Every structure is written in C-alpha cells, then in structure tokens.
Amino acid sequence: MSLKTNAILIADNDDVATGIVAFAKGEVGRYIKDGKIREVILTEDIPKFHKFAVRDINKSEFVCKYGEIIGEAIADINKGSYVHDHNICSPKVR
Amino acid sequence: MNTRGDNMKFLGYRRPDGTVGIRNHVLILPTVGCANETCRIIAQQLQGAISLVNQNGCGEVAGNTKITQNVLAGLAANPNVYGTILVGLGCEPNNVNSMTEIIAARTNKPLKALIIQEEGGTVNAIRTAVRLGQQMIQEASSCCREEADISELMLGIECGGSDATSGLAANPIMGCVSDMLIDLGGTAMFSETPEIIGAEHVLANRAVCPETRKRLIAACRHCEDELSNVGESLRSGQPSPGNKAGGITTLEEKSLGCIHKGGTRPLMEVVDYAQRPTQKGLVYMDTPGYDLLSVTAKIAGGCQLIVFTTGRGNPIGNPFAPVLKVTANRDLFIHMNDNLDMDFSAVLDGEKTIKHMAQDVMAEILKVSNGKMTKTEIYGFGFTETVMSRMCNYI
C-alpha cells in the first residue's frame, strides 16, 4: 500500500483538506499536518480538488482554509465528509 | 543554498540612480502611438534594444495623459533599462519635452530624444535614432555585472490563467518565496485588486499602519464603485459556476487563494498604479486584474523580475523584465512546456514541502537575476507585451 499523500492541508489549523485526486466513499484521504501524515476515512464521494472535513464541525462554526475563515457551516459536518456549498456558505456578518 | 542570507547575492548592473538591474536593455520609447512603427524598426536594427506598443499619448483626457506619462516614465526608470531614446511625433500632447522632464525627475540614466516631424519623416528619424542607439548600446554593453545583495531585488508576483492548483500550491509557494525575500531585506509586490476583494480584510489586518489599511480598503471600494457605475458587480455570481465545479465554495476562499501569493509578512505600503514604492518589504499595487496590464504596472513600479503562477497556461512575457512561469499542474507543465519554467506539482504529490519548493524558487530567482534567461526571453515572447490602464475613452 502506498503511503503517498493524496490531499493537501494548507495551514495546520485548517478545518478542511483538499483532495488532489477524486475519492470514492470509504477511501482514505492522506495529508500532512505538523510534518506528519494524517489519515481520514472519507464518508462520501469527493471530486478532484474538492474539500473534505478533517474534524467534526458544528453548524454555525466558522470553517478555515489557508489559515483563514472561508465560510460558516450551515449544517453539522462530520470528519471525512464532503465540504462544499451544500454545507457551508460565506460567513455571515455578526 | 539557504535562506539565512549566505550566498544570497547576485550579479547585477548598478545604475547611476542607485538601482540595480538584472538585464541591460536600451529602450526605444514612443511618446505616442504615431511613433510606434518608427520605434519598432529602430529597435529591430539594434541588438540589445527593446521597444513597446504605446496605444496612447494623444486624444486623451488629462487623467489618461497622466497615466500614460507615469507608466512610460516608470518603464524608462526600471533598473533593467540602461538608457532611453525617446521618439516623438511632434504635435502630440504627451510630447518629447514633457516626457524628458518627467523621466529626468525619476532617474539620471542616459536619455536622448528626437522628433519625427523635425527629423524630416520616418526614414530620417530612424537613421538618427539608430546612430544614437548604436552609441548607447556600446556604452551599455561596456557595463559589467557587479555583486549586489538580494535586498536590491523587487519581485513582482502575478497569477493568471489560474486553476485549482494555483490556490492550492503555486500561490502558497510564492507566498513563502515572498516571505523569504522580505526576510532577506528585499521587496515583493503583488496587485490585481478585483481578485483580492472578498479577502481584503485579511490583507488589511496585516497593514503596518492605519493609513495603509485605509488605502487598501479604499482601493477595493473604488474598484467596486467603478464597476457598479457601468452596471457590473464583482460579487454577484461569484464564485463562478466554473470555480465551484473546480472546488471553490465561497468568494472568501477564491480571494484567499489569490492573496496567498503575498505571503504572511506585514503590508508595508499600498501604491497607486505604476508608482514606485518608497518602502521595502511587502507592497501592494492597486491594479486591475488583466495580466498584461498588471505585469506592465509592476515593472513600471520598479520590479526587475516577475514570477507568474498559472494552472491553465499563459504565454505572456515582457520586454523589460524576465517573466518566470511556474505551475503546480503537472499535466500543464508537460502540455505547454515551451511556456513554463518550473513545475511545482511535487508539492501537491507530497514529495516536497511548500518551504522546500520555495527555496528552489529562490535559487532560480538568483540564477535568473544573474542572467539565466527564462523561456519567455529565449523564445522572444513578450517582445512588445505592455498594456496601460485607462480611466475613460479616447477623445
């Protein structure tokens, strides 16, 4: 089994990683965090260059990529789930 | 090589105005579109001369004339230019006398001028200019490269023809390069205001002072107002359906991918279109997103070198400065190899870290600064590729 990474986490505190391949449900996403390879079992199909959650995210929590807020969860998102416009939106002004 | 400062020297051309060039061009500069063909023929006759297509210089409102003059003077003052031969027609508002004054106020590099109507037409003007140019090229080619510190470099960072790999790897790598260069005392400049909107607050929070912060936000508001005046909006329909299909979910995410090429260091200064910065470190220039135009503006602002990230492929170059083309899309690197200098895809594959790739870019920047030619230079792409901004139509 190859231990090559197949996803990228841009900043160590990001909540989402981006796959550099297309994933089928049940496959393992591998990315580097703090210099070590981390693994997440993907619970859904995820297209190439799309995002998956690397932790459980609660509804209304901010979602980070690039170490910055890119959106706000509009539903609870489980670790390993597909993250896109069905479950996050631009952060609302509070 | 490391990034602590050892061996971070390059061999450049010291100019009398204190700047350091990495190329040594003689510029044949048309003050007005009517002089373009004359300048093209002059530059073709002279090994080591460059020219550009100037669409402007006449039929302009005062605001546009000022833009034309700023860009032309900035290009003449670019450190990669040894000296300039100005060629005017004779009846244009942006005439040789005013351009001479404006250029001389910015730089004391060699400057000659002639006027087509006074010389007795195109052929006579070409004869005079070619002889002036021959002398200037003899002088220019007598210059020797001297050791200069990397802190003398002003790097322009551009992205165009982006795809998902641009925001994921190429721009973050360039952000790391920007940080490394700034930590060594150099300057990194990025621009393209329409593309930072949505993430301008992130950049504004890095502003070194309230004035710089205000200036950045004002540039974004001005850009949005200009568009709304003609019934357009940047925010509606963003991210585009193509962006979403490519994996981008929100405008914030799209713009963050873009501003990532500006790294993480404090934003020292926001400069107007084509203006030379007064500060070192990270500088933002307020330009449109049109690549030919924003590359031209950064070079007019003094950048000696441009690194250009792309994902879909982009062929542009520039007569004044090397344009180093980089991509993290391996298929593109193979498919459009004649247009690309560096392949960043090892970062996406996890074979190399962003930092290691950024160190490779720093090493390549030093080589290109020492004289190694980029593909755009070798093939002669970008021989006349300069574009200027306009505030309204011609008159």
Interface residues (C-beta under 8 A of the other chain):
Chain A: K4 T5 N6 I8 I10 T18 I20 R30 Y31 I32 I37 P47 K48 F49 H50 K51 K65 Y66 E68 I69 I70 G71 V83 H84 D85 I88 C89 S90 P91
Chain B: A164 T165 L168 A169 P172 A199 V202 K244 G246 G247 T249 T250 L251 E252 E253 L256 G257 H260 V347 L348 D349 G350 E351 T353
